Amino acid sequence: MRLITSGQIKAARALLGLTVAELAKTAGIGFTTMVRLESSDGIPAGNVKTLTSVKTAIEKAGVEFIGTPDSGAGVRWKT
């Protein structure tokens, strides 16, 4: 899995207009887990399966992750 940052998760959620609870439900994870993922700095610590679920949910909603955690990490609408 390509690494994503907590900032990218927050930015993607904002772009989609979702609350923390809505994204957690869509990704099939708990609310407190989502809060923890978003509140860390840089690459969130967590189970790979959990991070993959979040990334997949965001990508299915039409947002893609760009850059790397070390250079230009961001999100944008899929073209």
C-alpha positions in Angstrom: 0.0 0.0 0.0 1.2 3.5 -0.8 1.6 5.5 2.4 -0.8 8.3 3.1 -0.7 11.0 5.8 -3.3 12.0 8.3 -3.4 15.4 6.6 -4.4 13.8 3.3 -7.2 11.9 5.1 -8.5 15.1 6.6 -8.2 17.0 3.2 -10.0 14.2 1.3 -12.8 14.1 3.9 -13.2 17.9 3.6 -13.2 17.7 -0.2 -15.9 15.1 0.0 -17.9 17.1 2.5 -18.0 14.2 5.0 -18.0 14.2 8.7 -15.6 12.0 10.7 -18.5 9.8 11.5 -19.6 9.5 7.9 -16.1 8.6 6.6 -15.7 6.1 9.5 -19.0 4.4 8.6 -18.1 4.3 4.9 -14.7 2.8 5.6 -16.2 0.3 8.0 -14.1 1.4 11.0 -15.0 2.9 14.4 -15.4 6.6 15.0 -12.6 6.8 17.6 -10.3 5.0 15.2 -10.9 7.6 12.6 -10.4 10.4 15.0 -7.1 8.8 16.1 -5.9 8.4 12.4 -6.7 12.1 11.7 -5.2 13.4 14.9 -1.7 12.0 14.4 1.1 13.9 12.6 2.4 12.5 9.3 1.8 8.8 8.5 -0.8 7.5 11.0 0.1 4.5 13.0 -2.4 1.8 12.6 -3.4 -1.6 11.2 -2.6 -1.8 7.5 -6.1 -3.2 6.9 -7.7 -0.1 8.6 -5.6 2.3 6.6 -6.4 0.4 3.4 -10.2 0.6 4.2 -10.0 4.4 4.6 -7.9 4.8 1.5 -10.2 2.6 -0.6 -13.4 4.4 0.7 -11.9 7.8 -0.2 -10.8 6.6 -3.7 -14.2 5.0 -4.4 -15.8 8.4 -3.6 -13.8 10.0 -6.3 -10.7 11.4 -4.6 -7.1 10.3 -5.3 -4.0 10.7 -3.2 -1.0 12.4 -4.9 2.6 13.0 -3.9 4.4 11.2 -1.1 4.5 11.8 2.6 7.9 13.3 2.1 7.1 15.5 -1.0 3.9 17.1 -2.1 1.4 15.0 -0.3 -2.1 16.0 -1.2 -5.4 15.0 -2.7 -7.5 15.9 -5.7 -10.6 14.9 -7.6 -10.0 11.9 -9.9 -9.9 13.0 -13.5 
